[in-house]
């Protein structure tokens, strides 16, 4: 479940930014820089990869359970 849930602090850390910086971006009190946009893109790609891996593992567990239960 942890891989499916991202807290704002997780996003900030993943972007390499302070939480209050991310908050300022969200509230449009600060302009998003290209560096921040690249950081978010990288974070999203990393999360997507982790989520796909978790989904694959879950699908495998479901298949194994279905096979055991006939």
N, C-alpha and C positions, 0 to 999 in steps of 0.2 A: 504494500500500500504506500510505503514511503516514496517510491519512485513516481507514483501517480499524483502526489500532492506536492506542490511547490509553494513554499511560504515566500512572501516578499523578501525576507532576509536571505533566503537561499538564492533567489534571483540576483540580488545585489552582490552577494559573495561570488556567484558564478560569473557575473559581469566584471568583477574586480573593482566594484564601486561601493561606497558607503551606503547604507540603507537610506539615510536622509537625502542623499543625492538622487537615488532612485525615486524616492517620495516626491522630490521637487520636480523630477521629470514627469511623473504621473499627474501632478497637480498643475503642470504647465507653468511652473514658477521658474523653471530653468530650461534652456534650450538643450535638446539632445545633440551631443557632438557626434561626429563620425566615429570617434573612438568608442563611445558608449554604444552606438548602433552596432558596431562590429562586435563588441563584447556581448551584447544581447543575442546577436545572430549565432555566435559561437556557443553561448550557453544553451540556446534553444536546440541547436544541432546535437550537443552533448546529451541533453535531456531526451531528445527524440530517440537517439541511439539506445539509451538506457531503457526507455519505455518499450521499444521494440524488443529488446532482449528479454525484458520482464514478461511481455505478452507471449513471446515464443515459449518461455519456460512455463507459463501458466497453461498455454494450449497443450504442451507436452504432458503436464500433470493431469489435465482433464482427460486426455486420450488414454493415459495409463490407467486412470481410475475407471473409465468406461470399459476398458478391456478386462480389468479385474472383475468388474461387476457383471460382465456378460451382456 
